[in-house]
Amino acid sequence: MLKTVVFDLDGVVYRGATGIPGVAAEISRLQGKLQVLFLTNNATKSRQDYVEYLKKFGITAEKNDIMTSSFGSAHYISEKYGRGKKVHVIGESGLRDELKEEAGAVFAEENAEIVVVGLDRHLTYGKIDAGVKNILAGAKFILANSDPTYPTEDGLSLGSGSIGAALSYACGKPPDVIIGKPSLYLIEKLLQMRGAKAGEAAFVGDRLDIDMRMANEVGMKSVLVLTGVATEGDVKHAPAADQPAIVIKSAAEAGRALGI
């Protein structure tokens, strides 16, 4: 029996600052029937930022209903390395806010113990150069997510995975850990924190190689929407691991497709 539905955000609930028609109403309807949660690879906002941002689209959510790669990165650091570490951040305010609150991070460009990389739309040579120097000196390299791009109203924009790739290329090594999808870390933490089981949950996303792969691997029902990155043509050529259980035009159809 389905008890939880988890929605991706970018390309599913909205594209940039534009809500996808009918989705907010569908989420509101579903919230009256089962547990509705949200998971995003976006590291530019904190969970509290998303509570406020979702209100703009008419969606009500609590902070603990939302999992982001910004919070996930901070939680991972706190769990694995403890609080109060010196951290060099390539990212925006949401990532810094979560690192400060959840991990007690001390921000430092030099002699950092950890380098955390997320999307940074104010990226400079100096930020990347400092990241490279710290990693080569032995700092742990944490990538919030490996998305090469993300969907906006104007098409695809550069993602944090592309920024991380620049550091990897310069340092000659991959990240020590990638927090976001398709890694299972975020979804497993969200389900655990909200008392949900993967076998009783569905995930609604817009990417085959990220969202559907994660949902399939963790044991959730995978639902692909065509309002973001993937197209029907992409589905035909996707490997078995990335195949969705259900394909719908929009998340506005999610409940009907899931029989809710």
C-alpha positions as CSV (number, residue, x, y, z in Angstrom):
1,M,0.0,0.0,0.0
2,L,1.4,3.4,-1.0
3,K,1.8,5.7,2.1
4,T,4.3,8.3,0.9
5,V,5.0,10.2,-2.3
6,V,8.3,12.1,-2.7
7,F,8.5,14.9,-5.3
8,D,11.6,16.3,-6.9
9,L,11.3,20.1,-7.3
10,D,13.2,21.6,-10.3
11,G,11.5,20.4,-13.5
12,V,8.7,18.7,-11.5
13,V,7.0,21.3,-9.4
14,Y,8.4,24.3,-11.2
15,R,10.9,25.5,-13.7
16,G,12.9,28.4,-12.3
17,A,10.3,30.8,-10.9
18,T,7.4,29.4,-12.9
19,G,5.1,26.8,-11.4
20,I,4.1,23.9,-13.6
21,P,0.3,24.1,-14.1
22,G,-1.9,22.0,-11.8
23,V,1.0,20.6,-9.7
24,A,0.4,22.7,-6.6
25,A,-3.3,21.7,-6.5
26,E,-2.4,18.0,-7.0
27,I,0.1,18.1,-4.1
28,S,-2.4,19.8,-1.9
29,R,-4.9,17.1,-2.7
30,L,-2.4,14.3,-2.0
31,Q,-1.4,15.9,1.3
32,G,-4.9,15.1,2.5
33,K,-4.5,11.4,1.7
34,L,-0.9,10.4,2.5
35,Q,2.6,11.7,3.4
36,V,4.0,14.1,0.8
37,L,7.7,14.9,1.0
38,F,10.2,16.8,-1.2
39,L,13.7,16.0,-2.3
40,T,16.0,18.1,-4.4
41,N,19.6,18.0,-5.5
42,N,19.6,21.8,-5.5
43,A,22.1,23.1,-2.9
44,T,21.5,26.8,-3.3
45,K,18.7,27.0,-0.7
46,S,18.3,25.7,2.9
47,R,15.3,23.7,3.9
48,Q,13.7,26.8,5.5
49,D,14.3,28.7,2.3
50,Y,12.3,26.0,0.5
51,V,9.5,26.2,3.0
52,E,9.1,29.9,2.0
53,Y,9.8,29.3,-1.7
54,L,7.1,26.6,-2.0
55,K,4.6,29.0,-0.5
56,K,5.0,31.2,-3.6
57,F,3.5,28.3,-5.6
58,G,0.7,27.7,-3.1
59,I,2.4,24.6,-1.5
60,T,2.5,24.2,2.3
61,A,5.4,22.1,3.7
62,E,7.3,21.8,7.0
63,K,11.1,22.0,7.1
64,N,11.3,18.3,8.0
65,D,9.3,17.4,4.9
66,I,12.1,18.6,2.7
67,M,15.5,17.1,2.0
68,T,18.1,19.0,0.0
69,S,21.7,18.3,-0.9
70,S,22.7,21.4,1.1
71,F,21.3,19.9,4.3
72,G,22.4,16.4,3.3
73,S,26.0,17.6,2.9
74,A,26.0,19.3,6.3
75,H,24.4,16.3,8.0
76,Y,26.9,14.0,6.4
77,I,29.8,16.1,7.7
78,S,28.4,16.2,11.2
79,E,27.8,12.4,11.2
80,K,31.2,11.4,9.7
81,Y,33.6,14.1,10.8
82,G,31.9,15.9,13.7
83,R,31.0,19.5,14.2
84,G,33.2,22.6,14.0
85,K,35.4,21.6,11.1
86,K,37.1,24.1,8.9
87,V,35.3,24.1,5.6
88,H,35.9,25.8,2.2
89,V,32.6,26.3,0.4
90,I,32.0,26.7,-3.3
91,G,28.3,27.4,-3.1
92,E,25.6,29.8,-2.2
93,S,24.0,31.1,1.0
94,G,21.6,28.1,1.5
95,L,24.6,25.7,1.6
96,R,26.5,27.9,4.0
97,D,23.4,28.3,6.2
98,E,23.0,24.5,6.5
99,L,26.7,23.9,7.1
100,K,26.7,26.5,9.9
101,E,23.5,25.2,11.6
102,E,23.8,21.4,11.1
103,A,27.6,21.0,11.2
104,G,28.8,24.0,13.1
105,A,31.2,24.7,10.2
106,V,34.0,27.3,10.4
107,F,34.4,28.8,7.0
108,A,38.0,29.1,5.7
109,E,39.6,29.5,2.3
110,E,43.0,28.3,3.6
111,N,43.9,25.2,5.6
112,A,40.4,23.8,5.2
113,E,39.7,20.2,6.4
114,I,36.8,19.8,4.0
115,V,35.9,21.3,0.6
116,V,32.1,21.3,-0.1
117,V,31.0,22.0,-3.7
118,G,27.5,23.0,-4.7
119,L,26.0,25.2,-7.4
120,D,27.5,28.7,-7.3
121,R,26.2,31.3,-9.6
122,H,28.8,33.7,-8.4
123,L,31.7,31.4,-9.1
124,T,35.1,32.9,-9.4
125,Y,38.6,31.6,-10.3
126,G,39.7,32.2,-6.8
127,K,37.0,30.0,-5.3
128,I,38.0,27.1,-7.5
129,D,41.7,27.7,-7.0
130,A,41.3,27.7,-3.3
131,G,39.3,24.4,-3.5
132,V,42.0,22.8,-5.6
133,K,44.8,23.9,-3.2
134,N,42.9,22.6,-0.1
135,I,42.1,19.2,-1.8
136,L,45.7,18.7,-2.9
137,A,46.8,19.5,0.7
138,G,44.6,16.7,2.0
139,A,41.1,18.2,2.5
140,K,38.1,15.9,2.0
141,F,36.2,16.7,-1.2
142,I,32.4,16.6,-0.9
143,L,30.2,17.2,-3.9
144,A,26.6,18.2,-3.0
145,N,25.4,16.7,-6.3
146,S,26.7,15.6,-9.6
147,D,24.0,17.2,-11.8
148,P,25.8,18.6,-14.9
149,T,22.8,20.9,-15.6
150,Y,19.5,21.9,-14.2
151,P,16.2,23.1,-15.9
152,T,15.1,26.7,-15.9
153,E,12.6,28.7,-17.9
154,D,15.3,29.5,-20.5
155,G,16.5,25.9,-20.9
156,L,19.3,24.0,-19.1
157,S,21.8,25.9,-17.0
158,L,25.3,24.9,-15.6
159,G,25.0,22.6,-12.6
160,S,27.2,21.9,-9.6
161,G,28.4,18.6,-11.1
162,S,30.1,20.6,-13.8
163,I,31.8,22.8,-11.2
164,G,32.9,19.6,-9.3
165,A,34.2,18.2,-12.5
166,A,36.6,21.1,-12.9
167,L,38.0,20.5,-9.4
168,S,38.3,16.7,-10.1
169,Y,40.1,17.4,-13.3
170,A,42.6,19.8,-11.6
171,C,43.2,17.5,-8.6
172,G,43.3,14.3,-10.6
173,K,40.8,12.6,-8.2
174,P,37.0,12.2,-7.9
175,P,35.1,13.6,-4.9
176,D,35.4,11.5,-1.7
177,V,31.6,11.4,-1.6
178,I,28.7,12.7,-3.7
179,I,25.7,13.5,-1.5
180,G,22.9,14.0,-4.0
181,K,20.9,11.7,-6.3
182,P,21.5,9.1,-7.7
183,S,23.4,8.3,-4.5
184,L,20.9,6.9,-2.0
185,Y,22.1,9.0,0.9
186,L,19.5,11.8,0.6
187,I,16.5,9.5,0.0
188,E,17.5,7.0,2.7
189,K,17.9,9.9,5.3
190,L,14.6,11.5,4.3
191,L,12.7,8.2,4.6
192,Q,14.4,7.4,7.9
193,M,13.7,10.8,9.4
194,R,10.0,10.7,8.4
195,G,9.4,7.1,9.4
196,A,8.6,6.0,5.8
197,K,9.5,2.8,3.9
198,A,10.8,2.7,0.4
199,G,8.5,-0.2,-0.5
200,E,5.5,1.9,0.4
201,A,6.7,5.0,-1.4
202,A,6.8,6.6,-4.9
203,F,9.3,9.1,-6.3
204,V,8.3,11.6,-8.9
205,G,11.2,13.1,-10.9
206,D,12.3,14.3,-14.3
207,R,15.6,12.7,-14.9
208,L,16.2,9.1,-15.9
209,D,19.8,8.7,-15.0
210,I,19.4,10.5,-11.6
211,D,15.8,10.3,-10.3
212,M,14.6,7.0,-11.8
213,R,17.9,5.3,-11.1
214,M,17.8,6.3,-7.5
215,A,14.1,5.4,-7.0
216,N,14.6,2.0,-8.6
217,E,17.7,1.2,-6.6
218,V,16.2,2.1,-3.3
219,G,13.0,0.1,-4.0
220,M,10.5,3.0,-4.6
221,K,7.9,3.2,-7.4
222,S,9.5,5.4,-10.0
223,V,7.4,8.0,-11.8
224,L,8.8,10.1,-14.6
225,V,7.4,13.5,-15.6
226,L,8.0,15.1,-19.0
227,T,8.1,18.7,-17.8
228,G,11.8,18.7,-17.0
229,V,14.9,17.1,-18.6
230,A,13.8,13.7,-19.9
231,T,11.7,13.1,-23.0
232,E,9.6,10.1,-24.2
233,G,12.4,9.4,-26.7
234,D,14.9,9.3,-23.9
235,V,12.9,6.6,-22.2
236,K,13.0,4.3,-25.2
237,H,16.8,4.3,-25.1
238,A,17.4,4.3,-21.3
239,P,19.0,1.2,-19.7
240,A,16.9,-1.0,-17.5
241,A,18.3,0.6,-14.3
242,D,16.9,4.0,-15.4
243,Q,13.5,2.9,-16.7
244,P,10.5,4.4,-14.9
245,A,7.6,2.3,-13.7
246,I,5.2,5.0,-14.8
247,V,5.5,7.9,-17.3
248,I,3.2,10.9,-17.1
249,K,3.1,14.3,-18.8
250,S,3.1,16.3,-15.6
251,A,3.2,15.8,-11.8
252,A,-0.4,17.2,-11.9
253,E,-1.3,13.6,-13.0
254,A,0.7,11.9,-10.2
255,G,-2.2,10.9,-8.0
256,R,-4.3,9.4,-10.8
257,A,-1.3,7.5,-12.2
258,L,-0.7,6.1,-8.7
259,G,-4.3,5.2,-8.1
260,I,-4.7,7.8,-5.3
